[in-house]
Amino acid sequence: MTVRLIDAYTGFGGIAPGEREHLPLDEMRAYLAELDIDGALARTVPEDMERDWLSANDILYRLCGEHDGLIPCPVLIPPTAGDYPPEHEQVDRALAGGAGAVQLRPKADNWPILDWVCRPLIQALQERRVPVFLHERDLPLADVPFGDAHSGVPLAAAADLAGAYPDLPIILAGFHYSLMRTLLPLMRTFRNVHMTTGYNFAVHRGLEHLVRELGPEQILFGTGFPVAEPAMYVTQLMYADIADDARAAIGSGNLDRLMKGIVR
Amino acid sequence: MNTLLARARRGEPLDDIGIIDVHGHLGRIGCSAPCAAPDEMIDEMDRLGIESVIVSHSRCISTRPDEGNVQVLQAMRAHPGRILGYVIVHPRSAEWVEGQMTRYVERGFTGLKLHNANGFPYTDDAYRPALAIANERHMPVLLHTWGQPEVLAECRTLAERYPDATLLLAHAGVANEPGYIELAKNAPNVMLDVAVSRGWRGLVQRLVEAVGAHRVIWGSDTFLLGQAHQLGKVLGAGISDEDKVKILSGNARRVLDRVNARRRQS
């Protein structure tokens, strides 16, 4: 069976401490080709040593623009410290650069998801229906029911955001496989919350359970490259015991729909 | 292209290479994983093309492991040759451990599974009778590990003490990758089981390059982790199809052949 895949959670171009070279774009393109993945929503990763997101975003726009199928996913930051452009300008710049989504990193960039801190940025994103990625490790530790092993479970913060901004598409990434008990009711309660499979959504028949309970619309195929072995998320989807139209929606249809909804 | 990876990309069952999963579970795990029935396990295996799975019961990290052994035995009898069993024990006493191991080995179990979540090291004296039986019968012993140097040291002690048992180190490379590689290089009866949820990119390839494909073995940790998900780390690894078949099938078959050969001798 042929299923078109777009990797919603991958990237290139960053560098981690101890590494001599940044992660080359060609390495990402190589696995996309090997796994017959048509395109990617790409971030700057590894993110560990990146501090200047305006420059990093500009590099991302340029490199993605040079290759068919690559869609940038830049990082946006509340400009309340005066170090980043105003909210609408950041959003305009992202969309002019071809962004298909943006990433917020509250914990890493030192801001909490509190309305009085980030409302103008979130409102600007909601007005344009720009999908927003939140990674588990980047959220503040609003609650920690699972302890240090999983570095906190800040789903309450994501829920607050989803409830306050119902027209803002939110995409959760990097959540531990053990969170199904919380993830499913979150996605059922807030239909603007989505999740990407990459990485670490490894639970037995997890896709099947979500599709049975919620339908496929809120699930996006993603690999978690460069952390995870990308093929794991391909085999997970291709062997899942779900209908072919659900597989197609998860593989690329849902991301296409979200990106078409952006007011450019 | 008709490589194993290309076939998986199309969702085709890989039912012609005799895939054996050496790390499965029955029972509730707790991490939001479903408690599937053995019949569902077989359905999943059929869809992927997996020939057989060796399971232990999740009660190996809980009370009353004997009840878990009973459930595994029932699954083995319902699906002979498809579901094989590891005996689980709690080190309450050497006599009790020996009784459980003897009872279930006589009923056709294939190996022994130990988990250290109970607070006891693998070198605990109460485990000795079960390990001695596994050694005498050339059985696999699946050991939960998470990279801790002290646990790998215990595994090394067991490898030296029980040279005819095959020690399968679960979750190899999840952390302390060099520790696993060093142990496998120094202990010929150790194999590295790559069941890990995160599936670090390149891990399988690095392990194969370090210790050889014949020392790496595929386990999924199903019903906790998905077999479909865990297959991908081997199929996507930068190694030859020949080495992938060793990891997914040939190495486990070699382990089981030793058990069966010993059974025939006795």
Interface residues (C-beta under 8 A of the other chain):
Chain A: M1 T2 V3 Y31 E34 L35 D36 H176 Y177 S178 L179 M180 R181 Y199 N200 A202 V203 H204 R205 G206 H209 F225 P226 V227 A228 E229 P230 A231 M232 Y233 V234 T235 Q236 M238 Y239 A240 D241
Chain B: L5 A8 R9 R10 G11 C31 S32 A33 P34 A36 D43 E44 R47 L48 S197 R198 G199 W200 R201 G202 L203 V204 T222 F223 L224 L225 G226 Q227 A228 H229 Q230 L231 G232 K233 L235 G236 A237
